[in-house]
Amino acid sequence: MFQWAKRQLDRISSPTLDWVQVEITTHCNGSCIYCPHTIMRNRWVSRHMPIELFNELIPFLGYTDLVYLQGWGEPLLNSDFFEMVRACKARGKRVGFTTNGMLLTEDTIQTLVALQLDIIGISLAGTTARTNDRIRKGSNLNRVISHLEILHKIKAEMKSQVPAVHLAYLMLRSNFHELREILPIARKVGAQQIVASNLTLIVDPKLSAEAIFNDTERMDYYRNTLEEIKQRAAREKIVFDYHGPGLEEASVCCRENVRKACVINIEGEVVPCVLTNPVLCGNREATHGKTPRHTFKDQSFPLRGMSFGNIRNESLTRIWNKKEYLKFRDLFDPRKTGKPEQVHSKMPECCVTCYKRLGA
């Protein structure tokens, strides 16, 4: 009787979320030059979310329409990936994930289409192999495009509209000029959406020069180019979304949608976003024993994680409605009338020193 009453109360106060992001692995077969997995390789601990833990969060999927299987790793490396997709689809949920595309064999593609996966995101950092493969080491642009062409062909053969292909392009100073050629690739692989994003977590200070929002002298060039691409994409009925290129210093919003979404990491911890994921700072110490750090506005800050609870011990409803979590989300309420500096003074350091908060 007690358990029944507990479940009823849980449903009544359950959150309505835009999405729940689930980190199913921190293993990766790539070595992207900007990724914490690569830069902090000496301290990184790679592990998979066990299917037993994933099954524990299944009852909480009623809170959202979209489950996105993504974190600091390559999802297809988890041997239970298909079972996880199948479990979500059995609950009537839309399911998506982002991949580097290297493991998209024909058999894998056939299974993804058969499972009616809804969204597949493909990470890119260039529209030529020379640029993309230099930045995204371990990736091969020509092979990835070939895999996506096979996906396009199989979808047509199976008369399936899904998975929708989204291209995720990381904008850097050294690859921005190639973004103009993203539309031909999108047409070739049948992509419906392109998202151009910034380098927002800078673990290696030398990479600060690559962030386009730090290139203030060329801000008009970036802005005009992005708008031009957006207009061209619209004429071809392709969605082109971009962040920035400049920073909004007075912003109290967050690009990570922390008010209407959350991340469940490989340990079951419920965190606001991947940038506050404890796996970034909670892995084994390197031999020199230093705390991992990131660069924000030419200053160095320790990486800080946060967690509001673990689904092993509490329901997502209870975690979401905790006083401290409510207070945290309230800091990002766009209806706030206080001065930005007053709001910022109440934010945790990991949010104050985050480029996502500034619109990047």
ROLUM-609439 format. One record per residue (C-alpha): x, y, z; residue in one letter; chain; residue number from 1. Coordinates in steps of 0.25 Angstrom, whole numbers, m for minus. Example, Ala and Ser with C-alpha at 12.3 -4.5 7.8 and 13.67 -1.06 7.14 Angstrom:
2
+-------+-------+-------+------+-------+------+
|     x |     y |     z | resn | chain | resi |
+-------+-------+-------+------+-------+------+
|    49 |   m18 |    31 |    a |     A |    1 |
|    55 |    m4 |    29 |    s |     A |    2 |
+-------+-------+-------+------+-------+------+
***
This chain:
360
+-------+-------+-------+------+-------+------+
|     x |     y |     z | resn | chain | resi |
+-------+-------+-------+------+-------+------+
|     0 |     0 |     0 |    m |     A |    1 |
|    11 |    10 |     4 |    f |     A |    2 |
|    19 |     7 |   m10 |    q |     A |    3 |
|     6 |     9 |   m17 |    w |     A |    4 |
|     3 |    22 |   m10 |    a |     A |    5 |
|    18 |    26 |   m13 |    k |     A |    6 |
|    16 |    24 |   m28 |    r |     A |    7 |
|     3 |    32 |   m29 |    q |     A |    8 |
|    10 |    44 |   m22 |    l |     A |    9 |
|    22 |    42 |   m31 |    d |     A |   10 |
|    13 |    43 |   m43 |    r |     A |   11 |
|     5 |    55 |   m38 |    i |     A |   12 |
|    17 |    64 |   m36 |    s |     A |   13 |
|    25 |    58 |   m47 |    s |     A |   14 |
|    33 |    68 |   m56 |    p |     A |   15 |
|    29 |    71 |   m71 |    t |     A |   16 |
|    43 |    71 |   m78 |    l |     A |   17 |
|    47 |    75 |   m92 |    d |     A |   18 |
|    57 |    63 |   m92 |    w |     A |   19 |
|    65 |    54 |   m82 |    v |     A |   20 |
|    79 |    52 |   m87 |    q |     A |   21 |
|    85 |    39 |   m82 |    v |     A |   22 |
|   100 |    37 |   m83 |    e |     A |   23 |
|   102 |    22 |   m86 |    i |     A |   24 |
|   117 |    22 |   m87 |    t |     A |   25 |
|   130 |    30 |   m86 |    t |     A |   26 |
|   138 |    21 |   m95 |    h |     A |   27 |
|   141 |    27 |  m108 |    c |     A |   28 |
|   148 |    22 |  m121 |    n |     A |   29 |
|   152 |    36 |  m125 |    g |     A |   30 |
|   163 |    46 |  m120 |    s |     A |   31 |
|   157 |    60 |  m124 |    c |     A |   32 |
|   168 |    71 |  m120 |    i |     A |   33 |
|   158 |    79 |  m112 |    y |     A |   34 |
|   151 |    68 |  m104 |    c |     A |   35 |
|   153 |    66 |   m89 |    p |     A |   36 |
|   154 |    51 |   m92 |    h |     A |   37 |
|   167 |    53 |  m101 |    t |     A |   38 |
|   173 |    65 |   m93 |    i |     A |   39 |
|   171 |    58 |   m79 |    m |     A |   40 |
|   174 |    44 |   m84 |    r |     A |   41 |
|   184 |    41 |   m73 |    n |     A |   42 |
|   173 |    43 |   m62 |    r |     A |   43 |
|   161 |    39 |   m71 |    w |     A |   44 |
|   153 |    26 |   m66 |    v |     A |   45 |
|   145 |    20 |   m77 |    s |     A |   46 |
|   133 |    12 |   m74 |    r |     A |   47 |
|   119 |     8 |   m79 |    h |     A |   48 |
|   105 |    10 |   m72 |    m |     A |   49 |
|   101 |    m4 |   m69 |    p |     A |   50 |
|    88 |    m9 |   m74 |    i |     A |   51 |
|    83 |   m11 |   m60 |    e |     A |   52 |
|    84 |     3 |   m56 |    l |     A |   53 |
|    78 |     8 |   m69 |    f |     A |   54 |
|    66 |    m1 |   m66 |    n |     A |   55 |
|    65 |     6 |   m53 |    e |     A |   56 |
|    62 |    19 |   m60 |    l |     A |   57 |
|    52 |    13 |   m70 |    i |     A |   58 |
|    40 |    17 |   m60 |    p |     A |   59 |
|    44 |    31 |   m61 |    f |     A |   60 |
|    43 |    32 |   m76 |    l |     A |   61 |
|    28 |    36 |   m74 |    g |     A |   62 |
|    33 |    50 |   m71 |    y |     A |   63 |
|    38 |    53 |   m85 |    t |     A |   64 |
|    36 |    51 |  m100 |    d |     A |   65 |
|    50 |    50 |  m104 |    l |     A |   66 |
|    61 |    42 |   m98 |    v |     A |   67 |
|    75 |    45 |  m103 |    y |     A |   68 |
|    86 |    35 |  m101 |    l |     A |   69 |
|    98 |    44 |  m101 |    q |     A |   70 |
|   109 |    48 |   m91 |    g |     A |   71 |
|   125 |    49 |   m91 |    w |     A |   72 |
|   126 |    36 |  m100 |    g |     A |   73 |
|   122 |    29 |  m113 |    e |     A |   74 |
|   109 |    23 |  m110 |    p |     A |   75 |
|   110 |    11 |  m120 |    l |     A |   76 |
|   122 |     6 |  m112 |    l |     A |   77 |
|   112 |     1 |  m101 |    n |     A |   78 |
|   108 |   m13 |  m105 |    s |     A |   79 |
|    94 |   m11 |   m99 |    d |     A |   80 |
|    92 |     1 |  m108 |    f |     A |   81 |
|    81 |    m6 |  m117 |    f |     A |   82 |
|    74 |   m11 |  m104 |    e |     A |   83 |
|    74 |     3 |   m98 |    m |     A |   84 |
|    67 |     8 |  m111 |    v |     A |   85 |
|    57 |    m3 |  m111 |    r |     A |   86 |
|    53 |    m1 |   m97 |    a |     A |   87 |
|    51 |    14 |   m99 |    c |     A |   88 |
|    43 |    12 |  m112 |    k |     A |   89 |
|    34 |     1 |  m104 |    a |     A |   90 |
|    30 |    13 |   m95 |    r |     A |   91 |
|    26 |    21 |  m107 |    g |     A |   92 |
|    38 |    31 |  m106 |    k |     A |   93 |
|    45 |    38 |  m117 |    r |     A |   94 |
|    60 |    34 |  m116 |    v |     A |   95 |
|    73 |    40 |  m122 |    g |     A |   96 |
|    88 |    40 |  m120 |    f |     A |   97 |
|   100 |    47 |  m126 |    t |     A |   98 |
|   111 |    39 |  m132 |    t |     A |   99 |
|   125 |    41 |  m139 |    n |     A |  100 |
|   119 |    32 |  m150 |    g |     A |  101 |
|   131 |    22 |  m150 |    m |     A |  102 |
|   123 |    10 |  m145 |    l |     A |  103 |
|   111 |    12 |  m154 |    l |     A |  104 |
|   113 |    m1 |  m162 |    t |     A |  105 |
|   102 |    m6 |  m171 |    e |     A |  106 |
|    97 |   m16 |  m161 |    d |     A |  107 |
|    96 |    m5 |  m150 |    t |     A |  108 |
|    89 |     4 |  m159 |    i |     A |  109 |
|    79 |    m7 |  m163 |    q |     A |  110 |
|    76 |    m9 |  m148 |    t |     A |  111 |
|    75 |     6 |  m145 |    l |     A |  112 |
|    64 |     8 |  m156 |    v |     A |  113 |
|    57 |    m5 |  m152 |    a |     A |  114 |
|    56 |     0 |  m138 |    l |     A |  115 |
|    51 |    13 |  m143 |    q |     A |  116 |
|    61 |    22 |  m136 |    l |     A |  117 |
|    56 |    36 |  m137 |    d |     A |  118 |
|    69 |    45 |  m138 |    i |     A |  119 |
|    84 |    42 |  m141 |    i |     A |  120 |
|    93 |    54 |  m140 |    g |     A |  121 |
|   107 |    53 |  m147 |    i |     A |  122 |
|   118 |    61 |  m141 |    s |     A |  123 |
|   127 |    69 |  m151 |    l |     A |  124 |
|   138 |    79 |  m150 |    a |     A |  125 |
|   141 |    82 |  m165 |    g |     A |  126 |
|   135 |    79 |  m179 |    t |     A |  127 |
|   148 |    74 |  m184 |    t |     A |  128 |
|   155 |    62 |  m179 |    a |     A |  129 |
|   168 |    69 |  m177 |    r |     A |  130 |
|   161 |    79 |  m167 |    t |     A |  131 |
|   151 |    70 |  m161 |    n |     A |  132 |
|   161 |    58 |  m159 |    d |     A |  133 |
|   172 |    67 |  m153 |    r |     A |  134 |
|   162 |    73 |  m142 |    i |     A |  135 |
|   154 |    60 |  m140 |    r |     A |  136 |
|   166 |    50 |  m139 |    k |     A |  137 |
|   161 |    36 |  m141 |    g |     A |  138 |
|   150 |    41 |  m150 |    s |     A |  139 |
|   150 |    40 |  m165 |    n |     A |  140 |
|   140 |    49 |  m172 |    l |     A |  141 |
|   139 |    42 |  m185 |    n |     A |  142 |
|   136 |    29 |  m178 |    r |     A |  143 |
|   126 |    36 |  m170 |    v |     A |  144 |
|   119 |    42 |  m182 |    i |     A |  145 |
|   119 |    28 |  m188 |    s |     A |  146 |
|   112 |    22 |  m176 |    h |     A |  147 |
|   101 |    33 |  m177 |    l |     A |  148 |
|    99 |    31 |  m191 |    e |     A |  149 |
|    96 |    16 |  m188 |    i |     A |  150 |
|    87 |    21 |  m177 |    l |     A |  151 |
|    80 |    30 |  m187 |    h |     A |  152 |
|    79 |    18 |  m197 |    k |     A |  153 |
|    74 |     8 |  m186 |    i |     A |  154 |
|    63 |    18 |  m181 |    k |     A |  155 |
|    58 |    19 |  m196 |    a |     A |  156 |
|    58 |     4 |  m198 |    e |     A |  157 |
|    50 |     2 |  m184 |    m |     A |  158 |
|    41 |    14 |  m187 |    k |     A |  159 |
|    45 |    20 |  m174 |    s |     A |  160 |
|    46 |    35 |  m170 |    q |     A |  161 |
|    54 |    32 |  m158 |    v |     A |  162 |
|    64 |    34 |  m153 |    p |     A |  163 |
|    65 |    48 |  m156 |    a |     A |  164 |
|    80 |    52 |  m159 |    v |     A |  165 |
|    85 |    65 |  m152 |    h |     A |  166 |
|    99 |    70 |  m155 |    l |     A |  167 |
|   106 |    76 |  m142 |    a |     A |  168 |
|   117 |    85 |  m147 |    y |     A |  169 |
|   127 |    90 |  m137 |    l |     A |  170 |
|   131 |   104 |  m141 |    m |     A |  171 |
|   146 |   108 |  m139 |    l |     A |  172 |
|   154 |   120 |  m145 |    r |     A |  173 |
|   162 |   109 |  m153 |    s |     A |  174 |
|   150 |   102 |  m159 |    n |     A |  175 |
|   139 |   113 |  m160 |    f |     A |  176 |
|   142 |   116 |  m175 |    h |     A |  177 |
|   138 |   102 |  m178 |    e |     A |  178 |
|   124 |   103 |  m172 |    l |     A |  179 |
|   120 |   110 |  m185 |    r |     A |  180 |
|   120 |    96 |  m191 |    e |     A |  181 |
|   112 |    89 |  m181 |    i |     A |  182 |
|    99 |    90 |  m189 |    l |     A |  183 |
|   104 |    81 |  m201 |    p |     A |  184 |
|   108 |    70 |  m190 |    i |     A |  185 |
|    94 |    72 |  m184 |    a |     A |  186 |
|    87 |    70 |  m197 |    r |     A |  187 |
|    96 |    58 |  m201 |    k |     A |  188 |
|    93 |    50 |  m188 |    v |     A |  189 |
|    78 |    55 |  m186 |    g |     A |  190 |
|    81 |    63 |  m174 |    a |     A |  191 |
|    69 |    71 |  m169 |    q |     A |  192 |
|    76 |    80 |  m159 |    q |     A |  193 |
|    90 |    86 |  m156 |    i |     A |  194 |
|    94 |    91 |  m143 |    v |     A |  195 |
|   107 |   100 |  m143 |    a |     A |  196 |
|   112 |   101 |  m129 |    s |     A |  197 |
|   124 |   108 |  m121 |    n |     A |  198 |
|   136 |   102 |  m114 |    l |     A |  199 |
|   130 |   105 |  m100 |    t |     A |  200 |
|   138 |    96 |   m91 |    l |     A |  201 |
|   153 |   100 |   m92 |    i |     A |  202 |
|   161 |    90 |   m85 |    v |     A |  203 |
|   174 |    93 |   m92 |    d |     A |  204 |
|   177 |   108 |   m91 |    p |     A |  205 |
|   184 |   108 |  m104 |    k |     A |  206 |
|   170 |   105 |  m111 |    l |     A |  207 |
|   165 |   119 |  m106 |    s |     A |  208 |
|   170 |   125 |  m119 |    a |     A |  209 |
|   161 |   115 |  m127 |    e |     A |  210 |
|   148 |   120 |  m120 |    a |     A |  211 |
|   141 |   129 |  m130 |    i |     A |  212 |
|   135 |   138 |  m119 |    f |     A |  213 |
|   149 |   142 |  m115 |    n |     A |  214 |
|   152 |   147 |  m129 |    d |     A |  215 |
|   144 |   160 |  m127 |    t |     A |  216 |
|   150 |   167 |  m139 |    e |     A |  217 |
|   143 |   158 |  m148 |    r |     A |  218 |
|   130 |   157 |  m142 |    m |     A |  219 |
|   122 |   164 |  m153 |    d |     A |  220 |
|   129 |   153 |  m163 |    y |     A |  221 |
|   124 |   142 |  m154 |    y |     A |  222 |
|   110 |   147 |  m152 |    r |     A |  223 |
|   108 |   151 |  m167 |    n |     A |  224 |
|   113 |   137 |  m172 |    t |     A |  225 |
|   104 |   130 |  m162 |    l |     A |  226 |
|    92 |   138 |  m166 |    e |     A |  227 |
|    95 |   135 |  m181 |    e |     A |  228 |
|    96 |   120 |  m179 |    i |     A |  229 |
|    83 |   121 |  m171 |    k |     A |  230 |
|    76 |   127 |  m182 |    q |     A |  231 |
|    81 |   118 |  m192 |    r |     A |  232 |
|    78 |   106 |  m184 |    a |     A |  233 |
|    63 |   111 |  m182 |    a |     A |  234 |
|    62 |   112 |  m197 |    r |     A |  235 |
|    65 |    97 |  m197 |    e |     A |  236 |
|    56 |    94 |  m186 |    k |     A |  237 |
|    68 |    90 |  m177 |    i |     A |  238 |
|    68 |    96 |  m162 |    v |     A |  239 |
|    81 |   103 |  m159 |    f |     A |  240 |
|    83 |   107 |  m145 |    d |     A |  241 |
|    95 |   114 |  m139 |    y |     A |  242 |
|   100 |   119 |  m126 |    h |     A |  243 |
|   107 |   132 |  m124 |    g |     A |  244 |
|   116 |   136 |  m130 |    p |     A |  245 |
|   117 |   147 |  m119 |    g |     A |  246 |
|   115 |   147 |  m104 |    l |     A |  247 |
|   103 |   153 |   m97 |    e |     A |  248 |
|   110 |   158 |   m84 |    e |     A |  249 |
|    97 |   161 |   m77 |    a |     A |  250 |
|    90 |   148 |   m80 |    s |     A |  251 |
|    84 |   140 |   m69 |    v |     A |  252 |
|    79 |   129 |   m78 |    c |     A |  253 |
|    86 |   116 |   m82 |    c |     A |  254 |
|    87 |   109 |   m95 |    r |     A |  255 |
|    87 |    96 |   m88 |    e |     A |  256 |
|    72 |    97 |   m85 |    n |     A |  257 |
|    74 |    94 |   m70 |    v |     A |  258 |
|    60 |    98 |   m66 |    r |     A |  259 |
|    53 |    88 |   m75 |    k |     A |  260 |
|    64 |    77 |   m77 |    a |     A |  261 |
|    74 |    69 |   m69 |    c |     A |  262 |
|    85 |    59 |   m71 |    v |     A |  263 |
|    86 |    45 |   m64 |    i |     A |  264 |
|   101 |    41 |   m64 |    n |     A |  265 |
|   107 |    27 |   m65 |    i |     A |  266 |
|   107 |    26 |   m50 |    e |     A |  267 |
|    92 |    30 |   m49 |    g |     A |  268 |
|    95 |    44 |   m44 |    e |     A |  269 |
|    84 |    55 |   m48 |    v |     A |  270 |
|    92 |    67 |   m53 |    v |     A |  271 |
|    87 |    80 |   m60 |    p |     A |  272 |
|    96 |    78 |   m72 |    c |     A |  273 |
|   108 |    71 |   m78 |    v |     A |  274 |
|   117 |    82 |   m74 |    l |     A |  275 |
|   114 |    80 |   m59 |    t |     A |  276 |
|   115 |    65 |   m61 |    n |     A |  277 |
|   124 |    60 |   m49 |    p |     A |  278 |
|   131 |    51 |   m58 |    v |     A |  279 |
|   139 |    63 |   m63 |    l |     A |  280 |
|   146 |    65 |   m50 |    c |     A |  281 |
|   143 |    52 |   m42 |    g |     A |  282 |
|   152 |    43 |   m50 |    n |     A |  283 |
|   165 |    37 |   m44 |    r |     A |  284 |
|   176 |    48 |   m42 |    e |     A |  285 |
|   187 |    49 |   m51 |    a |     A |  286 |
|   201 |    46 |   m46 |    t |     A |  287 |
|   204 |    61 |   m44 |    h |     A |  288 |
|   192 |    61 |   m35 |    g |     A |  289 |
|   186 |    74 |   m40 |    k |     A |  290 |
|   171 |    77 |   m41 |    t |     A |  291 |
|   166 |    78 |   m55 |    p |     A |  292 |
|   164 |    92 |   m60 |    r |     A |  293 |
|   157 |   100 |   m71 |    h |     A |  294 |
|   159 |   113 |   m77 |    t |     A |  295 |
|   149 |   124 |   m77 |    f |     A |  296 |
|   152 |   139 |   m82 |    k |     A |  297 |
|   167 |   136 |   m81 |    d |     A |  298 |
|   166 |   131 |   m66 |    q |     A |  299 |
|   168 |   117 |   m61 |    s |     A |  300 |
|   157 |   111 |   m52 |    f |     A |  301 |
|   156 |    97 |   m46 |    p |     A |  302 |
|   145 |    88 |   m53 |    l |     A |  303 |
|   134 |    87 |   m43 |    r |     A |  304 |
|   123 |    76 |   m44 |    g |     A |  305 |
|   109 |    76 |   m37 |    m |     A |  306 |
|    99 |    66 |   m35 |    s |     A |  307 |
|    85 |    67 |   m28 |    f |     A |  308 |
|    83 |    52 |   m26 |    g |     A |  309 |
|    84 |    38 |   m31 |    n |     A |  310 |
|    73 |    30 |   m38 |    i |     A |  311 |
|    79 |    18 |   m31 |    r |     A |  312 |
|    73 |    24 |   m18 |    n |     A |  313 |
|    62 |    33 |   m21 |    e |     A |  314 |
|    52 |    36 |   m32 |    s |     A |  315 |
|    54 |    46 |   m43 |    l |     A |  316 |
|    42 |    53 |   m38 |    t |     A |  317 |
|    47 |    55 |   m24 |    r |     A |  318 |
|    61 |    59 |   m29 |    i |     A |  319 |
|    55 |    69 |   m38 |    w |     A |  320 |
|    46 |    75 |   m27 |    n |     A |  321 |
|    57 |    77 |   m17 |    k |     A |  322 |
|    58 |    91 |   m11 |    k |     A |  323 |
|    73 |    92 |   m15 |    e |     A |  324 |
|    70 |    88 |   m30 |    y |     A |  325 |
|    58 |    97 |   m30 |    l |     A |  326 |
|    66 |   109 |   m25 |    k |     A |  327 |
|    77 |   106 |   m36 |    f |     A |  328 |
|    67 |   106 |   m47 |    r |     A |  329 |
|    61 |   118 |   m42 |    d |     A |  330 |
|    74 |   126 |   m45 |    l |     A |  331 |
|    72 |   124 |   m60 |    f |     A |  332 |
|    58 |   129 |   m60 |    d |     A |  333 |
|    57 |   139 |   m72 |    p |     A |  334 |
|    46 |   146 |   m65 |    r |     A |  335 |
|    55 |   151 |   m54 |    k |     A |  336 |
|    56 |   166 |   m52 |    t |     A |  337 |
|    68 |   167 |   m43 |    g |     A |  338 |
|    81 |   172 |   m49 |    k |     A |  339 |
|    90 |   161 |   m56 |    p |     A |  340 |
|   101 |   163 |   m46 |    e |     A |  341 |
|    92 |   160 |   m34 |    q |     A |  342 |
|    87 |   148 |   m41 |    v |     A |  343 |
|   101 |   143 |   m45 |    h |     A |  344 |
|   106 |   145 |   m30 |    s |     A |  345 |
|    96 |   134 |   m26 |    k |     A |  346 |
|   101 |   124 |   m37 |    m |     A |  347 |
|   111 |   113 |   m35 |    p |     A |  348 |
|   124 |   116 |   m40 |    e |     A |  349 |
|   123 |   105 |   m51 |    c |     A |  350 |
|   111 |   113 |   m57 |    c |     A |  351 |
|   117 |   127 |   m55 |    v |     A |  352 |
|   130 |   122 |   m63 |    t |     A |  353 |
|   122 |   116 |   m74 |    c |     A |  354 |
|   121 |   121 |   m88 |    y |     A |  355 |
|   108 |   114 |   m90 |    k |     A |  356 |
|   102 |   124 |   m80 |    r |     A |  357 |
|   107 |   135 |   m89 |    l |     A |  358 |
|    99 |   130 |  m101 |    g |     A |  359 |
|   111 |   123 |  m108 |    a |     A |  360 |
+-------+-------+-------+------+-------+------+
***
